[in-house]
Amino acid sequence: MTGANSFSVSGYGPQRAGWTRLFNRDSLARRLDWPIMLSATALSLLGSLLVYSATRNRIQINHGDPYYFLVRHLMNTGIGLALMIGTVWLGHRALRNAVPMLYGLSLFGALLVLTPLGATINGNRNWIVIGGGFSIQPSEFLKVTIILGMAMLLAARVDAGDKQYPDSRTVAHSLGLAAVPIMVVLMMPDLGSTMVMTVTILGVLLASGASNRWIFGLLAVGVLGAISVWRLHILDQYQINRFAAFADPSLDPAGVGYNTNQARIAIGSGGLTGSGLFHGAQTTGQFVPEQQTDFVFTVAGEELGFVGAILIILLIGVVLWRACRIARETTELYGTIVAAGIVAWFAFQSFENIGMTLGIMPVAGIPLPFVSYGGSSMFAVWVAMGLLQSIRVQRPVSA
């Protein structure tokens, strides 16, 4: 093999080309992490069935076409897979050089939301409507660029051999880089994405080997920031009401507490094996709002029961397990940080999404990775999957 980016196999003549070469030990196909790939694909395909079940009878949003959301979800999944392939082809190391440009573009997109081009959907002004029924949520892509940007800064001198761990100045610079997009997202305000980004930053710092005082300092700043946001009335009233309903679900069962109450009814009615796909009374009766996006897990709980819900959680668990393994086995700090940041992102976002449907977390309006309907979220998680595969592929074969 001629280098870290080479996938050819030495010692094989032209007669051994084709499928033999493709599946040799050094080949790209053999070096991909297939468990994580198959699990993520299964989640997206299962999500398409759940999205279809949740929207096929909702004439007010499917434009009279029961397959409207199904087709778009599958199309989003296909585009996401293409983005993953493109990310693997470019490689996480090549993207490392493009981080300043990617950071600038994603931040610019987020700033556009605050202009008249931005649109408010479901109480959040975090969308740009581009017409034809399509819209973009720039905050989803900021999750990727924050991870790449922080990893680039934190690993620069360590991977070059100048340092064993990132020094305090480097950590401060990386936190400053992450703080700018978080401030922009708070201005929307998009509390759910802010929560995910904060946990992701914590995961990045833990993986980088930064001093513990930075970890505890970040936790303290997070607590003080949450108190300040509450006391300074930065949150919109509907967001405050969501936290109030989380603390006391009986506060307004017909209003702000309606979503959570209906979600728990749907999941609770599923029992062990569910009522059967496309036969859920709560889903068919359209009692759960935003069921194709934020509350898609309720479809699984009602129609596939405990078995289907656990299957989704197990598939997510496989994705997280394999991503942790990729982070542990790579020989460069940059790859470790990127993979660990993705683990923190996927883990917290999955926990928050499932938790809010069960009533153990406040409603924050964030999708379930790979499962929920939404192009921006789907594209972002598959780009992250491409980064994980690139880190896996470009490690030494003997690792």
N, C-alpha and C positions, 0 to 999 in steps of 0.2 A: 504494500500500500504506500502511495507516495505522499500522503499527508492526511491531516485530520478531516479534510473535506472530500477525500477521495473515496469512492465506493467500489472501485474496480478491484479485481482479484488477480494477483500475480500468479503465474504458473499455469495458466489455462490458455490454451490456444484457441483459435477461431472456432474449432469444431465443438468446443464446450461452451459456446456463447448461448444467449437466449435464456430459457428458463433455468438451466443449470447455474448460470452465472447469477441470475436474479436471486436465487435462494441459497447461494453460498454464504459462508459464515461472515464474510466481509460485506455482503450485499446490503443495499438499502432496505429491502423487504425483510431480511432476517434481523436487522438492527432496529427496526421500528418496535415500539412497545405495543404489541397487539392487544393485550388485556385492557389497557386504558383506551385504546382506539375503539375496540368493540363495545366496551361499556358505555362510552360517550355516544356512540352511534345508536346503541340500543335505547338510551335515554331519549335521544331526539326522535326516534321512530315511535317509541311508546308515547312520547309527548304529542306526536301528531294525532294519535288515536284519541287522547284525552282532550286535545284542543277541538277536534272534530265533534266529539260528544258534547262538549260544552257550548258549541256555537251553531250546530246544525239546525236548531229550532229558533235561534235568536234572529228573527227576520229584521229587527230594528238595526242590527249591526252587520249582518251578513249579506245585505243588499238582495235578499231573496234567493241567494245561492247557498245551499247547505254545505257546499264544498269550498266556499270562499276562503275560509281560514285554514282549512286542511291543505289546499294547494299552496297557499303562501307560506305555511309553516314548512312544508317539504321543500319549497323553493329556497327559503332561508337556510334550511339545513344543507342543501346542495351548494349554495354560495359559501356557507361556512366551511364545508369540506374543501372547497376550492381554495379558500383563504388559508386553510391549514396546510394544504399541499404547497401553496406559494410560499408560506412562511418557512416550511422545511427546506424548500429549494433555495431560498435566500440564505437561510441559516441565522441563528440567533447572534452569531459573531458579526456577520455582515450588518445586521440590524443595529448592532451596538454602535456602529459608526453613524447610523442614521437617526439615532435617538434625538439629537437637538431638533432636527426637522420634524420628526413625528410628534415630539412634545409641543412644538410651536403650532403645528396644524391642529392637534386635538384641543389645545387651549384656545386657539382662535375659534374653533367650532363651538366650544362651550360659551365663549363670550358672545357669539352670535345669538345665542338663546336669549340673552338679556336685551337684545335689540328688538325692533318691531318684527323681525323675522321669526322670533321665538313664538311658540304656541303653548297655551296652558291646556293640559289634558289630565283629567282626574285630579285637579287641584294643584298639580305640579307644572311650573313653567320650565320644563327641561326638554322641550321638543322643538325641532325645526321641521315643519311640514313642507315637503318638496313636490306635492301634487300626485295625482293618480292613486290616492289612498296610501301613499308611502310617507313615512316620517323618519327622522333620525334623532337618536338620543345621544348627544356627544359625551355625556358623562360616562357612558359604558366604555368608550375607548380611552378615557382618561385613566381608567383602572389599569389598562395595559401599559400606558406610557409612564405612569408613576412608578410602576415596578421596574421597567427598563431604565428609566432615568436614575432612580436611586441605585439600582444595581451597577450602572455604569460608573457612578461616582464612588460608591463604597468599595468596589472591587478593583479600581484602576491601579492603585499602588501596590495592593496585595498581590494581584495576578502578575504584576511586573517584577515582583520579588523584593520591592523596597520596604514593605511593611508586612508584619504578621497579621495585624488587625487594622481596620480603619481607625485613624486618629480622630480626636474630637472635632477638629476643624472640618474634616471630610464629612463626618456625621451631621454637623450643623448645616453644611451646604446641602446635603441630601434632603434634610428636613425642610429647608427653605424651598427647595425645588418642589417638594410635595405640598407645601402649604399653599402655594399660589392657586393651583387648581381646586383645592379643597375650599378656599375662600370663595372662588367663583361659583362652585356648586352650592355652597351655603346661601349665596345671594339669590338662587333660583326660587325658593329654597328646595333642595332635594335632600332631605334628611337621611333617606335610606342609603343613597350612594355615599353620603358623607360617612355614615357608620361603616360601610364596607371598606372604604378607602382607609379609614383610621386603623381598622384591624389589619388590613393589608400592610400598612406601613409598619405596624408593630411586628408582624411576621418577617418583614424584610430586615428590620434591625436585629431581631433575634438570630436570623440566619447569617448575618454579616459578621457576627462576633463582636459587635459594638459593646462598649462598657455597660454594665448593668445600670449605672446611674442614668444613662440615656433612656433605658427601658422604663425605669421607675419615673423618670422625669416626664416621659411621654404620657404615661398613665395619669400622672398628676395633672398635666396640662389638659388631658382629655376630660377629666372630672371637672376641673375649673371651667373649661370651655363649655361643657354641657350646662353647668350652673349659670354661666354668663348668658348663654343663648336663651335660657329660660327666663332669667331675670330681666334681660334687656328686650324681651318680646320680639326676638328675631323670627321665631317660628310663627307661621300662620295659625289662625284660630283652629282650623280643622286638624292641624298636626297636634296641637295641644289637646284637643278633644280626643284624639286617638290614644294618647298616653293616659288620659283620664279614664277612658273606657277600658284600657288594659288593666289599670289598677282596680277598677270596679266595673265588671262587665254588665251589671244590672243598672248602671247609671242611666243609659239611654238605649234600651234594647231595640227601639224602633228607628233610632237615628244612627249615631256614630258607632254604637255597639252592634248594629245589625249584621254587618259583614262577618264579624268574629262569631257571633251566635249562630248564624246560618251555616258557617263553615264547620263548626263543631257538630251541629246537627247532621250535616251531610256525612262527615267522617264517622260519627258514631252510629249512623244507621247502616253502615256497610257491613258491620260484623266481621266474621272471619274471612269469608270469600266474596263478599259484596253482592250487590243486586244484579250484577251482570253488565257487561259493557253496553252502553247506550240505553240502559234501563233504570238509571238512577232517578228516583222521584224528585229529589232536590235539584239535580242537574237538568232534567227534562222540564221541570216546573220553573226553571230560571230564578231560583230563590237566592243563589249566591252571586253577587255582583263580581265583575272582573274575573270570571272563573277561568277564562282562557289564558290569563296572564298571571296576576299575583296569586290567585287562589286555585291554580290548576291542580294542586295536590289534593284538593277536596274531591275532584272527579275520581282520582285513583282510590281514595279512601272509601267513597260511597259505592262505586261500581265494581272495583276489584278487591275491596275489603282490606283487611289487615295483611293478607298475603301480597296483594299488589302494592300496597304502601311500603311494606318491608322490602319488596323487590327493588323499588326505586331507591330506597335508602341504601341497600346493599350495592347497587350499581354506582351510586355516588361514592360509597365507601371504597370501591375498587379504584375509581378514578383518583381519589385522594391517596390511597395506599401506593399506587404505582407512581404518582407524582412525587410522593415523599421518597420513594426508592430512587427515582431519577435525581432528586436533589442530593441524596446521600452519596450516590455513586459517581457523580461528575467530579472531575479533578480540578476544576477552576471555580473560584469563588463567585465569579459573575454568574455562571450557570446555576450554582447552588442558590444564590439569592433570588434569581428569576423564578426558579421552580418553587422555592419556599414561599415567595410572594403569591404565586398562583394558588398554592395550597391554602394559604390563609384566606385569600379571596373566595375561592370555591367553598371552603368549609364554612366560613361565617355566613355567606350569602345563602347557602343551602339551609343552615341551621335557622337563620332568621325567617326565611320563607316558610319552611315547614312549621317552625315554632309559632308563627303568627296564625296559621290555620288551626293550630291546636290550642291557642289561647295562652301559650307560655311565653310569648314574645309580643311586643307591641306591633301593630300594623304599620309597616314602613314602606310598602309599595315597591318591593324589589322582586324580580323574577326568580324562578327556580332554574338554575343553570341547565342548559340543554333541553329542558322540558317545556318551559313556558313559551307562549307565543310572543314574538317580538324580534324583528330583524337585527337591531343594534346589539341587543344582548346576545343573540345567537352568533353574530359575526365576531364579537369580542371574545366569547368563550372558545370558539374554534381557532381564533388566532392564538390564544393562550395555549391551546392544545398543540398547535404547530410549534410554538416555542419549546414546549416540553419534549416533543418528538425530536426537534433539532438538537436539544441538549443531549438527549439519549443517543442519537445517531452519531454525533460528532465527538463522543467520548472515545478514548482508546479501546480497541477491540478486547484487550486483555482485562479491562476493568470489570 
